[in-house]
Each structure stands twice: as structure tokens, then as C-alpha cells.
């Protein structure tokens, strides 16, 4: 049985990522770590423990709601997760810093959803375009067209202040 068939998702829950590795707790010797898969959904972290070597099967050993996780840290060779004050160590076959960032990102999104807040929309600045009509009149000195409000003729440079 694959780990995917052992995964049971809640309503509105969706799969985000998974990482193979071993589960440990502080003080447990490396030989006693259990193999399995850590699965991230948009609501939980789920540990699926592997049984058997040649035809492995998986079962859910525990899950952690994302809002119960207070800390996620990539520490040298394992990912430390603090869930309601309890430390859990995941020795994953993956880039631990990327795992940490992914979990923290979805934890933040989950907390926003739980509070009923929407994700911040990017700020869009719209420019206001103002169109002005410019009346052109002939220069009294050279006859070239110039803006009615001009102080000097753009063609001959003559001063156009009231005569």
C-alpha cells in the first residue's frame, strides 16, 4: 500500500508536499527512529509511519493542526517542530530549510483563513492621466503657432508678455 492511499484528508483539505525520512524525539537513539513520510496539507502536518521493507505499508501515526505548531526550525540534520510545547524531530531526505519555509508559509495562510482574514492583495497604483487642451495662436513677430499661455515664442524666442 502506498502512503497516498493511507492519507485521509478532511473536508476542504488539500495535499501540499511530502518528504520521506525518519521520526525522532529528543533522547531517542538513531536506531529507534521510525521510517515514514511527513505530509503537509493546507491544514495539518501528518506523519505516516512505514511498516515492512519489501512491500511497505503506511498508517497515520499522528497529525498536527498547523495552528498548534508554535515553531519550525531546520537544525543541522533534522527539522524540529514544536507542537503544543512538545518537540518532534523529523530526519528528512530533503532540503530542510525549504521544508521549514514551506511549512511556515502554509501555517501563516492557515492562521489567516482561521481568523477569517483574506490574504493581502498586492498594492496596485493607478496613474491618473489628465488631458489638457492647448489653444495655439500665431506669434505676432514671426507668425509661428505657439501655445496661448507661452511667455516666449518657441520659434523666434520673442517675449510674449502683454505689450
Beta strands, then each sheet from edge to edge (+ up, - down):
strand 1: 15-24
strand 2: 34-41
strand 3: 44-51
strand 4: 57-65
strand 5: 69-75
strand 6: 78-83
strand 7: 86-92
strand 8: 136-138
strand 9: 145-147
sheet 1: 4+ 3- 2+ 1- 7+ 6- 5+
sheet 2: 8+ 9-
end
